[in-house]
């Protein structure tokens, strides 16, 4: 009996050790249960803009996600001061907390294209999965609400109706992509992850973005003013401008995405 009890304890030890390594949020939340057969295929679409074909003037589309939190003045002020166009994907939550930044966008509509990043920054996946620890929308109805709620918030803030959508984590399942396309949107992927979700250091971020090639769509974040990555983004903007890069917004040129996101 004692030997059986000891065997059970040793079997349970790895499980409790693994639980200690989980984030507190996941420990407190009920797990998302799925059978392997029900797990959706997730895609992370790529997007390029049409190339300039000019070696001395490559074409790059800068896109910034404004998920939650505050506006990063280091990036925003550089874009305005240097007159660098960009496409900004905003959530309803971010719009509510950043009226001053919204005013800057509205006063510089020649520079900024504002697009839809969703209502509550949940992944636009219509099955109950966790992506990077974030619970997905989980149903077609919830995907629709995430997209429509983001658009409604933009209109309420005085912004133009969006034509592009990029969901939280930039991952989708094919059926959600079809649903979002049926709602009239193109789905914005990217070709160059500039700041690793704003988690990279300033030097690495600068090097990544400054190396952008003709036709690249850069993804970075403009909502983490305390992260070192923002400093790297601001420096990279100056480096790209010094290279003679032609900056475009997604509405300015043709965008070619895979996974049926733009066609």
N, C-alpha and C positions, 0 to 999 in steps of 0.2 A: 504493500500500500504506500509506504513511504517512498519507495523507488518510483512508483507511478506518479506520485505528487511532484517529485523533483523533476521528472521528465516533462511534465506539463508546464512547470515554471520555466524551464530552459527553452521550451518551444515558444513561450509568450514573450520572452525577453527581447528578441529582435523586433517584435511588433511595437513594444512600448518604446524602444530606442528610436524606431522610425518616426513614431508620433511626436517625439521631442523635437525632431527636426522640421516639423511642419509649422508654417506660420500660425500665429494664435487665431487669426480669423478663420482658417480652415479647421482648426481644432474645435472651435465653438460652433461652427456651422455644420448642418447635416451634410453628409457626403452626397455627391451626385452619383446615383447608381445607374449603370448602363451595362447591357450585354454587348459583347464584342460585335455581334451582328447588327446592333442598332447604332453603333458609333458612326457618325457621318464622316464622309471624306471632306477634310478641310483643305482649302486652297488659299494661298497668299499671292494674289495676282500681281503681275509685273505690268508696268506702264512706261512707255516711252513717248516722247513727242517727236514730231518729224524733225529730222536733222537738218542743219543749215548747209552742211557739205563744205563749209568754209573752215579750214584748219585754224586760221587765225581768229575766227569768231564763232566758236562753238555755241550751240543753243542749249540752254538749261532751264528747266522749270523748277523753281523752288516752291515746295509745298510745306506748310507748317500745320501741325495739329495743335489745337487749343482745347485740351481735354477737360481739365478741371483746374483749380488753383488760380494763380494770378498771371497777368501778362508779364512777359520778360522784356523789360525796357531796354536791355542791352541789344536785343535783336530788333525790336520794333523801331527803336530810334535810329539804328543803323540803316534799316530799310528806307525809312523816311528821309533821313539826311542825305543818303547816297542815291536816292530816287531809284531804288531797285524794286521791280515788280515781283509780286509773289501771290500765291493762292493760299488762303487761310481756311482751314476746316475747323468750324466752331461747334461746340455743343451748347445745348440750352443752358446747362449748368454754368458753363464758362461765361456765356453772354450775361447772365444775371449778375455775376460777381465782378464784371469788368466793363462798366459803362464808359469809363474814360478811354479805354483802348478802343471800344466800339466807335466812339466819337472820332478818334484818330483815323480809323478805317474809313468812316463816312466822309471825312474831310480830305481823303486821298484816294478817291475812287479811280483815279488814273493809274494808281499803283496796285491796289488790292482787289482781288476777286475773293469773295466770301462764299464758302460752300459748306455743305451739311456734314457734320461729324456725329449727329445723333442727338437724342434727347438726354439720355442719362449715361452715355458712354458705356454701353453694354455691347458685347460682340454681336454682330448681325448674323447669327446662326440659329436656325429654327429647330434645333434639338437641344436637350438639356445637357450641356457639357461645360467643363471648366477650361478656359484658355488663359494660360499664365496666372491661374488662380482667380480669374474673373468669370463669374457665371454668365453664360450666354443668354440671349433673349429667350430661347427655349421653345418657341412656337412661331408659326407664321404670323399670328395675330400680334405677338410681342415684337417681331421684327418690323411689322408695319407701323406699330406705335413708335418704335425707336426712330424710324426714318421720318414719319409724318410729324412727330413731336418736335424733332430738331428743326424741320422746315417751318413749322408754326412759330417757333421761338425766334427764328431769324426774321420772319415777316413782322412780328410784334416789335422787334428791335429796330425796325426801319430799314432792314437790309433787303436786297433783291431776292426773288425766289431762286433757290439753288438749283443747279443742274447736275452737279456731281455729288456723290455720296462716298464717304470713307468711314467704315465702321471702326469701333474700338478693336485694337490688336491687328487690324487690317487682314483678318482671316474670316473666311466665309465658307458655307457649304454651297454647292451648285444650285440647290433649289432656292436658297435665299438670294443668290445673285439674280436668278431669273425673276424672283418676286420684286426685287429692287429695280431691275430694269423695266419691268412692267409698270412700275410706278412713275416711269419717265426719267429715271436717272441713269447716268453712266457711273460705273463704280471705279473709284480712283485707287489703283495700285501705285507702285513706285518701282524704280530701278536701283536706287542708291539709298540705303539706310544710313543717314548722316550721323545720328547721335545715339543710336542704340536705345531708343526710348528715353532719351535724356539722361542715361545712366553712364555714358562714357566720359572720360576726362576731356579737358579742354584741348589738349594737344592731339589726341586721337581723333576727336570730332573735327577739328580744323583740317587735319590731313585728309580725312575721308572726303569731306565736302569740297575742299579745294581741288581734289583730283577728279571732279565730275567731268564726264565726257559729253561730246555732242549727242543730244537727244535724251540725256538723262533726266529723270524726274526724281528730285531729291526729297526725301522725307526727313523732317526734323520737328522739334517741338518748341512752342513759343509760350509755354505755360509753366515753366519751372525756373523762376528767377533766382533761386538759391543754388541751382545745380551748376557745376563747373562746365558742363557741356555748352551752356548758353554762351559763355565767353568764347569757346571755340567756334561756335556758329557765327558769331559776329565777326571774328577775325577771318573766317573763311569767306564770308561775303565780300570783304575787301579784297581778298586774294583773287577771287573769281572776277571781280570787276577789273582788277589790274591785269588779268589775262585777256581782257577784251570780250568776255562772255556776253552773249545776247540772252538776256533774261526774259522769259515769257511766262504768262499765266496759262492755265489749262484751257481757257476760252480763246486764247490768241491763235493757237495752231492746232493741227490735228493730233489727237492722242491715240496711240495704238496699244490696247491692252489685251492680255491673254485671258483665258477662262471665260470668254464671251462677256467681258465686262464693258466693252465699248462698241462692239459691232452689232 
